[in-house]
Amino acid sequence: MKKKDKTSRQDDDYLKMAVQASALAFDVDSEDVLGRRRPEPLVFARQTAYYLLRCGVGYPYTHAGVIFGVDHGTILHGVNKV
């Protein structure tokens, strides 16, 4: 059980880092990256966060989709756009 808890905290840390890095790079709020609004700067910042989680950390598309509240196909599309 401890290993699962540690991985869960580590996943949370990766998520926070990806969202913060993306928000900082695109000069938007972290909450907006995780939000549902769709102005162009937010969309690309969100897609960049998808990319960081998928390619940088190796999150499965479905896991990233659950985190962001979207379908895994949305994550796949976002990763390909970056």
TANORPE-V135499 format. One record per backbone hydrogen bond with DSSP energy under -1.0 kcal/mol. NH is the residue of the N-H (numbers start at 1). CO is the residue of the C=O. If there is no record, write none. Layout:
nh=NH co=CO
nh=NH co=CO
//
This chain:
nh=5 co=1
nh=6 co=2
nh=7 co=3
nh=8 co=4
nh=9 co=5
nh=10 co=6
nh=11 co=7
nh=12 co=8
nh=13 co=9
nh=14 co=10
nh=15 co=11
nh=16 co=12
nh=17 co=13
nh=18 co=14
nh=19 co=15
nh=20 co=16
nh=21 co=17
nh=22 co=18
nh=23 co=19
nh=24 co=20
nh=25 co=21
nh=26 co=22
nh=28 co=23
nh=33 co=29
nh=34 co=30
nh=43 co=39
nh=44 co=40
nh=45 co=41
nh=46 co=42
nh=47 co=43
nh=48 co=44
nh=49 co=45
nh=50 co=46
nh=51 co=47
nh=52 co=48
nh=53 co=49
nh=54 co=50
nh=55 co=51
nh=59 co=53
nh=64 co=60
nh=65 co=61
nh=66 co=62
nh=67 co=63
nh=68 co=64
nh=69 co=65
nh=70 co=65
nh=75 co=71
nh=76 co=72
nh=77 co=73
nh=78 co=74
nh=79 co=75
nh=80 co=76
nh=81 co=77
nh=82 co=78
//
